Amino acid sequence: MMNHQQIELTKLLASRLERLPVDSIWSHRAGGLRGNLLKVLEETESGRRVEEVRLTGLIEKGFAILRNAALEIPDLEAWRKGG
């Protein structure tokens, strides 16, 4: 069973993945992963056991997508300074 912290982290991660801009190259991957995270939450709510390795893998992939998407954000200070 997932503990309370894992459930909250999974919800937060799904929420953050949903907020990626559609023009991001990571948006499509985020959508599929978000669907899997929501499925895990549904399974937990219905009392089914979720494998720890499955959950850990999904969380790690979610953070990797967020890190990569963050790298696409331009450095506004450098842009303002002209380079």
Phi, psi and omega in degrees: 000146176282140176275175184300318180297319179295321179296313180296319178297319179296317177297315180297316180297317178299320179295317181293321179295327179294333185275357179296139180297143182297336180276359177286140177294344181269352184298316181297314178298321180298322180298316179294318180293318178301319176301319178293321178297317178295324178296319178298317178297319178297317179300318180295316180297330180272004175090004178280150180278136178249128180297133181301319181295325177294312181297314180301317179298317179295318179295316179298317179295323178298314178293326177296317178297317179296320177297314180295321178294323179295328179293340177283343182288125182291150175281104185296325179297314179295321180295318180296327180277357176089024178181000000 
